[in-house]
Amino acid sequence: MIIYQNSYKAFIIFKHFAPFSGSKLASPEAEPFCPCLSSKIGRWVLISVVVFVLLAAVVIIIVATTTNAFKKSPHKCKGGSDHDSRQNFRTNSSIDEDNIGGGRILRFVERRQWLAQPPQKQLPDLQHPVKLVIVMPTNSDVCSTQAQCVFRVRIRQTFDIESMHEDDIVFNFLIGGDGNVYVGRGWDYQGAHMAGYNAKSLSLGFIGSYKTNKPTDKQLSVTRLLLKIGVQLKKIEPNYELTAAGRLKPDVSQYKADALYKSFADWTHWT
């Protein structure tokens, strides 16, 4: 203050040498990185960004490792059994990979595997062995992979219960274009496929509409195996009759499937 009051020149000199002095005026604090944030908040922001980057890197590594593991895993049945218990089905797989039988062996896709809902009430028992086996179409789109067939069967059950007010899917078994047999009501319960015949027959619903298109070789092959095992299990009489729904009730349009029925013309039990 004395220098400032007595001499302007001295004041200039004071200002020139002030930065080398130890006063507070000579060493002003550095401005913060972000003036709007305190240094403590700034440190927390920096730490959060670093942690986020590290976590993202870990997630990317895990995803990459898992993807490679799935690609290397072979698609096999548990225990090598023909009747495996797979419940997850790949929608983009080919027929050969998706179906170990392909019509050459008998493979059932059980109700739990096609995600069936329980029957609305207890179904009536079917007396064995039955004399009559009825073939009919489901009148849906065809399917060539297990994923497609599962979808068709599940939709058909919903239609039968919700729209037709049935207690369950109406067929005893459904034959898929993938070469698998889909269990509907099965061997032991009456179907609801045809009034007047439900208590004395088994129904085989071929997934698709067959007015002009024939069933696949896989469907026909697995049908032979199903009928054979039915006789062996004493669910079907040895001298059973295999017939067309369209022959029993020719006036019902939903049973019309000429291309399907012609495929059985030379079968021993066909009537």
C-alpha positions in Angstrom: 0.0 0.0 0.0 2.8 2.3 0.7 4.4 1.8 -2.6 1.1 2.3 -4.4 0.5 5.6 -2.7 4.0 7.1 -3.0 5.0 6.2 -6.5 3.3 5.0 -9.6 6.7 3.8 -10.9 7.2 1.7 -7.9 3.8 0.2 -8.3 4.7 -0.8 -11.8 7.9 -2.4 -10.5 6.0 -4.2 -7.8 3.6 -5.7 -10.3 6.5 -6.8 -12.6 8.3 -8.7 -9.8 5.2 -9.8 -7.9 4.9 -13.3 -9.6 8.2 -14.2 -7.9 7.1 -13.3 -4.5 5.5 -15.7 -2.0 2.3 -13.7 -1.6 -1.2 -15.2 -2.5 -1.4 -12.8 -5.4 1.7 -14.4 -7.0 0.3 -17.9 -7.1 -3.4 -17.9 -8.2 -5.2 -21.3 -8.1 -5.5 -23.2 -11.4 -8.9 -23.1 -12.9 -10.8 -26.4 -12.6 -11.2 -28.7 -15.6 -15.0 -28.0 -15.7 -15.8 -24.7 -14.0 -19.5 -25.9 -13.5 -18.5 -28.9 -11.4 -16.5 -29.2 -8.2 -13.3 -31.2 -8.3 -14.9 -34.0 -6.2 -17.8 -34.4 -8.7 -15.4 -34.4 -11.6 -13.4 -37.2 -10.1 -16.6 -39.3 -9.6 -17.6 -38.7 -13.2 -14.2 -39.8 -14.4 -14.3 -43.0 -12.3 -17.8 -43.8 -13.5 -16.8 -43.5 -17.1 -13.8 -45.8 -16.6 -16.0 -48.4 -14.8 -18.6 -48.3 -17.5 -15.9 -48.9 -20.2 -14.5 -51.9 -18.3 -17.9 -53.5 -17.8 -18.7 -53.1 -21.5 -15.5 -54.8 -22.4 -16.2 -57.7 -20.1 -19.7 -58.1 -21.5 -18.4 -58.1 -25.1 -15.8 -60.8 -24.2 -18.5 -63.0 -22.5 -20.9 -62.7 -25.5 -18.1 -63.5 -28.0 -17.0 -66.6 -26.0 -20.6 -67.9 -25.6 -21.4 -67.5 -29.3 -18.3 -69.5 -30.2 -19.1 -72.2 -27.7 -22.6 -72.7 -29.2 -21.2 -72.8 -32.7 -18.9 -75.6 -31.8 -21.5 -77.6 -29.9 -22.9 -80.6 -31.9 -26.7 -81.1 -32.1 -27.1 -84.5 -30.4 -29.8 -86.3 -28.6 -29.4 -87.0 -24.9 -28.2 -90.4 -24.2 -28.4 -91.4 -27.9 -32.1 -92.3 -27.5 -34.5 -92.1 -30.5 -37.0 -90.6 -28.1 -35.1 -87.6 -26.9 -36.5 -84.9 -24.6 -35.6 -81.7 -26.5 -37.8 -78.8 -25.7 -36.0 -76.0 -27.5 -36.2 -76.2 -31.3 -34.0 -74.2 -33.7 -36.2 -72.4 -36.2 -33.5 -72.2 -38.9 -32.3 -75.8 -38.9 -32.5 -78.2 -41.7 -34.6 -81.4 -41.7 -31.7 -83.8 -41.4 -30.2 -81.9 -38.4 -33.5 -81.3 -36.7 -35.0 -84.8 -37.0 -32.8 -87.8 -36.2 -35.4 -90.2 -37.6 -36.5 -88.5 -40.8 -39.2 -91.1 -41.2 -36.8 -94.1 -41.0 -37.3 -94.6 -37.3 -40.3 -93.9 -35.1 -39.8 -90.8 -33.1 -42.6 -89.3 -31.0 -42.7 -85.6 -30.1 -44.5 -85.6 -26.8 -47.1 -83.1 -25.7 -44.7 -81.2 -23.4 -42.3 -80.8 -26.3 -44.8 -79.1 -28.5 -45.9 -77.0 -25.6 -49.4 -78.4 -25.3 -51.9 -76.9 -22.8 -53.7 -79.4 -20.5 -57.1 -80.8 -21.6 -60.0 -78.7 -20.4 -61.3 -81.8 -18.6 -60.7 -85.5 -18.1 -60.8 -87.2 -21.5 -62.7 -90.5 -22.0 -60.7 -93.7 -22.1 -60.3 -95.6 -25.4 -60.9 -99.3 -25.3 -58.0 -101.4 -26.8 -57.3 -102.8 -29.2 -59.1 -100.7 -31.8 -60.2 -102.1 -35.1 -60.3 -98.9 -37.1 -57.6 -96.3 -37.9 -58.8 -93.2 -39.7 -56.5 -91.0 -41.9 -57.4 -87.3 -42.4 -55.8 -84.0 -43.1 -55.4 -81.2 -40.5 -56.2 -78.6 -43.3 -53.3 -76.3 -42.2 -50.1 -75.3 -43.9 -47.6 -78.1 -44.3 -44.4 -78.3 -42.2 -41.0 -79.6 -43.0 -39.0 -78.9 -39.8 -39.7 -79.7 -36.2 -40.0 -76.0 -35.3 -42.6 -75.5 -38.0 -44.6 -78.6 -37.1 -44.6 -77.7 -33.4 -46.1 -74.4 -34.4 -48.8 -76.0 -36.5 -49.7 -78.5 -33.8 -49.9 -75.9 -31.1 -52.1 -73.6 -33.3 -54.3 -76.5 -34.1 -54.9 -77.3 -30.4 -55.7 -73.6 -29.7 -58.2 -73.7 -32.6 -59.9 -76.9 -31.4 -60.3 -75.6 -27.9 -61.1 -72.0 -28.4 -63.0 -72.1 -31.7 -64.5 -75.6 -31.8 -65.0 -75.8 -28.0 -63.3 -79.2 -27.8 -61.6 -80.4 -24.6 -58.2 -80.9 -26.4 -56.7 -81.2 -29.8 -59.0 -83.6 -31.6 -56.5 -86.1 -33.1 -54.8 -89.0 -31.4 -51.6 -88.5 -33.4 -50.4 -86.0 -36.0 -47.9 -86.9 -38.8 -45.5 -84.1 -39.6 -43.7 -83.5 -42.9 -40.5 -83.7 -40.9 -41.0 -87.4 -40.3 -42.0 -87.2 -36.7 -45.2 -88.3 -34.9 -46.7 -85.6 -32.7 -48.7 -87.0 -29.8 -52.2 -85.5 -29.6 -54.6 -87.5 -27.3 -52.3 -90.5 -27.7 -53.2 -94.2 -27.5 -55.3 -94.2 -24.4 -57.9 -91.5 -24.9 -60.8 -91.1 -27.3 -60.3 -88.5 -30.0 -62.8 -86.0 -31.2 -62.1 -86.4 -34.9 -65.4 -87.8 -36.2 -68.8 -88.1 -34.5 -69.9 -91.7 -34.2 -66.4 -93.1 -34.6 -64.4 -91.5 -31.7 -65.0 -94.3 -29.2 -63.9 -97.1 -31.7 -61.0 -95.7 -33.7 -57.7 -94.0 -33.7 -57.2 -90.8 -35.8 -54.0 -89.9 -37.7 -54.0 -86.2 -38.7 -51.6 -85.5 -41.5 -50.3 -81.9 -41.1 -51.3 -80.1 -44.2 -54.0 -80.0 -46.9 -53.8 -82.8 -49.4 -56.4 -82.2 -52.1 -53.7 -82.1 -54.7 -50.4 -82.4 -52.9 -49.3 -85.8 -51.8 -47.8 -86.5 -48.3 -44.0 -86.8 -48.1 -42.2 -90.2 -48.1 -41.2 -89.4 -44.6 -44.8 -89.1 -43.5 -45.8 -92.4 -45.2 -42.7 -94.2 -43.8 -43.3 -93.1 -40.2 -47.0 -94.0 -40.5 -46.1 -97.6 -41.3 -43.9 -97.7 -38.2 -46.6 -96.2 -36.0 -49.2 -98.7 -37.1 -46.7 -101.5 -36.5 -45.8 -100.4 -33.0 -49.5 -99.9 -32.3 -50.2 -103.6 -33.1 -47.2 -104.7 -31.0 -48.5 -102.6 -28.0 -51.9 -104.2 -28.5 -53.4 -100.8 -29.0 -54.5 -101.8 -32.5 -55.9 -105.1 -33.7 -53.6 -107.1 -35.9 -56.3 -107.2 -38.6 -57.1 -103.5 -38.3 -58.7 -101.5 -41.1 -57.0 -98.3 -42.3 -59.4 -96.0 -44.0 -60.1 -92.4 -45.2 -62.2 -90.0 -43.3 -63.6 -88.9 -46.6 -64.8 -92.4 -47.3 -66.7 -92.6 -44.0 -68.3 -89.1 -44.4 -67.9 -88.1 -48.1 -70.1 -85.0 -47.7 -67.9 -83.3 -45.1 -65.6 -80.9 -46.9 -63.0 -80.9 -44.2 -62.3 -84.6 -44.8 -61.6 -84.1 -48.5 -58.0 -85.0 -49.3 -57.8 -87.1 -52.4 -54.0 -86.9 -52.9 -53.5 -88.2 -49.3 -55.9 -91.1 -49.6 -54.5 -92.3 -52.9 -51.1 -92.6 -51.3 -52.5 -95.6 -49.3 -54.2 -97.4 -52.2 -51.7 -100.3 -52.2 -51.4 -100.7 -48.4 -52.5 -104.1 -47.1 -55.0 -102.9 -44.5 -56.4 -100.0 -46.6 -60.2 -100.1 -47.1 
